[in-house]
Amino acid sequence: MRFLIIFGYALLAGLPLGWLVLTSLKPVAATTSTSLLMWPGIDFIPTLAAYGDLFTGDFPRYLGSSVVIAVTSTIATVLLGTACAYGFSRFPLAGSKDWLFFILSTRFMPPLAVVAPVLVMYRMLDLPNTHLGLIILYTAFNLSLAVWLMKGFIDDIPRAFEEAALVDGYTRWQAFWRVIVPQARTGMAVTAVFCLISAWNEYGFAMTLNHVHAVTVPVWFAGLQGNVQGVPWPTIAGGVLVFVSPIIVFTVLVRKHLLRGVTFGTVKG
Amino acid sequence: MRHRLGWAFVIPTLLFLIIFNVFPLISSVVLGFTNSELTGGSWEWVGGRNFSRVFNDPKYAAAVRTTVLFTVVAVAVELALGFILALALHRDFRGKTAILTLLLIPMMLPPAVMGIYWNFLFDGDYGVINQVLHAGGLLAPPQWRTDPGLKLLAVVAVDVWMWSPFMLLISLAGLGSIPKHLYEAAEIDRASRWMVFRRITLPLCAPLLGLAALLRATDALKQFDLVMAITGPNDASTQTLSTLLYQVIFSNQRVGLGAAYACVVLVLVIALAIGVTRALARMRSANAGQAV
């Protein structure tokens, strides 16, 4: 009974992803056929043409934008977030609890509810349709997660480590860089993965602020909706697959820390 | 001195959040009292006119209904499905970690992109879902993308596919935290399996399940990506608050009016966010207690 539930669900939930792989290998005509074409080699002849089209077209450019924006904002978020978490973890700051909750509350803001004032502000600063504009917004959006996750990880590092370093004549700043940062490496890597995926997947800000230049992959995909005739389904499927495969790899890498990641570090698996 | 040093570590983050988060929030309220347009140009103060329009707009009322309906149905189904899966996955078996990791993948995927791919699966003519239903003997399979009654269901279905794993993950943590001796005591008392479930398993998991439902609900209330991908922003049967905001600000180009809509949405979100932060705080102190 247990195995029936587990494997039944796994099969059902996994099918869309399996079908994605299959679709990307089909010739265009096979994807708009009204009959069920399942078996490569029998129902259709598998081809890699979709991937060829994908990489000779505009896709690499959008992928480049996505990489630049997600990676830069992740680095900024993890650096700022780690320093901030260290401050709250090790110093008895006035109102630290309230500040931490203020930081967390920024996570719940719907992008579409603040996009109007952001757009007005960005126009004054010339930031719409730039990499920098989205990098700033993604950093602001992910900081809450980074601070809370990193606080959990840094709280776990014994204070004795830095105290020994301070006795040895390190300054606080040196102790932070040479003791805490190396000790918190796993935590920083996990935090980076979550920030990276969240920036990689973001759509609301990306589609409203960057639709001309520095367009990210999700916005490009959404734009294809209107002209599906222009870009055939195998190419779209291949693009989706290429775009989500790093996420799948990263998810497998941080599998032990997923629980921490989705509960802001408050539930430790 | 010590404290000043501590502030030096946290102030960059706080400043960043105040500039790019609090400031837009406040300016949203200010913008709500103007007639600014997307194209820029001159604008005037219009007093509370935008706000009274929000409350008289039947589209707004419909969007609130759709958003709440979507949130309640999606979160309830995800919670039930995730908890059942967790009960099935709770005991150890070979390959459990691998299966669990595979099951969790959909929640990490980009909804905007997956939504577009799901359109392909939902298609009435060449979509694989209907082809399978047809092969299974259903002669007139449902038209997921055109039937007004089914469109919201399609959005819910994709959301359930993406987020049931999230509920599974948190439910597993809940089941894992129940002390074994409680089950042993129940066995000595010869309690029925149903009694054990009702008196031990469910109540002890409840706090974590509540947290999971709250976290998901704050997310579901923002629902934008899937609706945009599956039906577009202006479909009467699926228009959520976020897509209504999009429609007002970007299609109708009314920035001032959109800001007024946003303020009303924010009140809802803030109320829920307060609930979530409280629940997370309780969770943190409970965990800290355990560690001692």
Interface residues (C-beta under 8 A of the other chain):
Chain A: M1 R2 F3 I5 I6 Y9 A10 A13 G14 P16 L17 W19 L20 T23 T31 T32 S33 T34 S35 L36 L80 G81 A83 C84 Y86 G87 F88 R90 F91 P92 L93 A94 W99 F101 F102 I103 L104 S105 T106 F108 M109 P110 P111 L112 A113 V114 V115 A116 P117 V118 L119 V120 M121 R123 I136 L137 T139 A140 L143 S144 V147 R172 F176 I197 W200 N201 Y203 G204 M207 T208 V217 P218 F221 A222 L224 Q225 W233 I236 A237 V240 F243 V244 I247 I248 F250 T251 V252 R255 L258 L259 V262 T263 F264 T266 V267 K268 G269
Chain B: R2 H3 L5 G6 W7 A8 F9 V10 P12 T13 L14 F16 L17 F20 N21 F23 P24 L25 S27 S28 L31 S36 L38 G40 L81 I84 L85 A88 L89 R91 T97 I99 L100 T101 L102 L103 L104 I105 P106 M107 M108 L109 P110 P111 A112 V113 M114 I116 Y117 W118 N119 F120 L121 D125 Y126 V128 Q131 V132 H134 A135 W161 S164 P165 F166 L169 I170 L172 A173 L208 L211 L215 T218 L221 K222 F224 D225 M228 A229 G232 L241 S242 T243 L245 Y246 I249 F250 V255 G258 A259 A262 V265 L266 V269 I270 L272 A273 I274 V276 T277 L280 A281 M283 R284 N287
